[in-house]
Amino acid sequence: MSEIKNFVNELVLGYFSKINASVHENNGLYEFTVPDNFKKIFRDDVLKITFDENLSKFTNYELVSPGNPILSVILNECIKFGPAVIGRPTSHDLESPIIRFYFYAWFKFCDI
């Protein structure tokens, strides 16, 4: 599995675990029962997804990969979990808009 596919897989499975969605997996086909407070976000009670391009061709399971609407919703929801700082530009113009800065840090350690 490529690095990006692995990242998408971990992100999606981790997100649904965090929101306490029930999951049923069968040979790479996933069914998530979405909790009531997230049904409006995903517009469905049950999501049927796969991370395998070949499986999505022969089933009614949606392929979740970069650019997929489900992945986009999850990424936008994850922003809420991350830290945010609100500030103003350094100009003296009091009409300047407020800008939000999101910071993400990835730490990878390995034994040498």
URSULMO-V795438 format. One record per pair of residues at least 6 apart in sequence whose ideal C-beta (glycine too) atoms are under 6 Angstrom apart, sorted by the first residue. I is the first residue (numbers start at 1). J is the second residue. Records with the same first field share a line. If there is no record, write none. Layout:
BEGIN
I: J ; J
END
This chain:
BEGIN
9: 51
12: 64
15: 74
16: 32
19: 35 ; 38
20: 35
21: 32 ; 34 ; 35
22: 33
23: 32
24: 31
28: 50 ; 52 ; 55
29: 50 ; 61
30: 49
31: 46 ; 48
32: 47
33: 46
34: 42
48: 61
49: 61 ; 62 ; 64
50: 56 ; 61
51: 64
53: 63
56: 63
64: 70 ; 71
82: 102
84: 100 ; 102
85: 101
86: 98 ; 100
88: 96
89: 96
END
